[in-house]
Amino acid sequence: MMKAATKKVEVNHAEQNGAGWYGTIAELVAALDGEFPVTIEGEEYGDAEAVRERIQEGPLSVEVRSGWYQPTGNHLEQQAPEEFCILLSTGGPALRIMGDLNEHGDPTRAYLQYQDWGTPWTDYFPGSGSGDVLLNYCQQFYFGE
């Protein structure tokens, strides 16, 4: 009797990590304007301020950077931040939210990127409306002016 060949299905753990994080982010953002109390990942929140605090304590780091400038110019002047990075997880897999800031330091665009060992950062778009959810999440942080 001959055994049937089995096809090995490769699992993209970095993308799965992104999907899991996005699910939590979407729940947190929905809770900001929802009814309370609400339970997210087994933890009960009594008001929007508690949810906002959970959002702000979730990332490993929040960073900004300014744009390109000519090295021959006066580069010692501090440039206003133009981009941000919110690092959610590291290692294999890693996940971050990248985005753009306006002249007031407010997020104007946000998107996810994942990475696994030995792979480049890859854009991840969980679905329709995900940009708005991520932008709302990112608006809970202070990026400076």
C-alpha positions in Angstrom: 0.0 0.0 0.0 1.4 3.4 -1.0 1.3 6.4 1.4 -0.2 9.6 0.1 2.3 12.4 -0.1 1.6 15.1 2.4 2.3 18.7 1.6 3.9 20.7 4.4 2.1 23.9 5.1 4.4 26.7 6.2 3.0 29.0 8.8 4.0 32.6 8.8 4.4 33.3 12.5 5.2 36.9 11.9 1.9 37.5 10.1 0.0 35.5 12.7 1.6 37.8 15.4 0.4 40.8 13.3 -3.1 39.5 13.1 -3.3 38.8 16.8 -2.0 42.3 17.7 -4.3 43.9 15.2 -7.3 42.1 16.8 -6.4 43.5 20.2 -5.8 47.0 18.8 -9.2 46.9 17.1 -10.9 45.9 20.4 -9.1 48.6 22.3 -10.0 51.3 19.8 -13.7 50.1 19.7 -13.8 50.3 23.5 -12.7 53.9 23.5 -16.2 55.0 22.3 -18.2 52.0 23.6 -20.1 51.1 26.7 -18.4 50.1 29.9 -17.4 47.9 31.6 -15.8 46.0 28.7 -13.5 42.9 28.9 -10.5 42.7 26.5 -8.2 39.7 26.7 -9.7 38.7 30.0 -9.2 42.1 31.7 -12.1 44.3 32.6 -12.0 48.1 31.9 -14.4 50.5 33.6 -13.9 53.6 31.4 -12.2 55.0 28.4 -9.3 56.4 30.5 -8.4 52.8 31.6 -8.4 51.7 28.0 -6.3 54.6 26.9 -3.8 53.7 29.7 -3.7 50.1 28.4 -3.0 51.4 24.9 -0.2 53.6 26.1 1.5 50.9 28.2 1.3 48.2 25.4 4.2 49.1 23.1 7.9 48.3 23.8 8.9 51.8 22.5 7.5 54.8 20.7 10.0 56.7 18.5 10.0 59.6 16.0 12.4 60.9 13.4 12.7 63.9 11.2 13.0 64.0 7.5 15.9 64.3 5.1 18.1 67.4 5.1 21.4 68.4 3.4 24.4 67.7 5.5 26.0 70.9 4.4 23.2 72.9 5.9 22.6 73.8 9.5 21.9 70.3 10.6 22.4 71.2 14.3 18.9 72.7 14.4 16.4 70.2 15.7 14.1 69.1 12.9 10.4 68.6 13.6 9.4 64.9 13.7 7.8 63.6 10.4 7.6 59.9 11.0 6.9 57.6 14.0 7.5 54.0 14.9 5.6 52.1 17.6 7.4 48.8 18.4 4.9 46.2 19.6 7.0 43.1 19.7 10.6 42.0 18.9 12.5 38.9 17.9 11.0 36.3 15.7 8.3 37.5 15.0 8.5 41.3 15.4 5.8 43.8 14.8 5.7 47.6 14.6 3.3 50.4 13.5 4.9 52.9 11.2 3.4 56.2 10.2 3.6 59.9 9.2 3.1 63.0 11.4 1.8 66.4 10.4 3.4 69.7 11.4 1.7 69.5 14.8 3.0 66.1 15.6 -0.3 64.4 15.0 -0.5 61.0 13.2 -1.9 61.3 9.7 -1.2 57.7 8.4 -0.4 54.4 10.1 0.4 50.9 8.9 1.7 47.6 10.3 5.0 45.9 9.4 6.1 42.4 10.5 9.5 40.7 10.4 10.7 37.2 11.3 14.3 36.0 11.7 16.3 36.6 8.5 13.4 38.4 6.7 13.0 42.1 5.8 10.2 44.2 7.3 7.0 43.5 5.4 3.9 45.7 5.2 0.8 44.0 6.6 -2.7 45.1 5.9 -5.2 43.2 7.9 -8.2 44.4 5.8 -10.5 47.2 4.9 -10.6 50.0 7.5 -7.5 48.8 9.2 -5.7 52.1 8.5 -8.4 54.1 10.4 -8.2 51.7 13.4 -4.5 52.0 13.5 -4.6 55.7 13.2 -7.1 56.0 16.1 -4.8 53.8 18.2 -1.8 55.9 17.3 -3.6 59.1 18.2 -3.5 58.0 21.8 0.2 58.8 22.0 2.1 62.1 22.2 4.7 62.6 19.5 5.6 66.1 20.3 5.4 69.2 18.2 
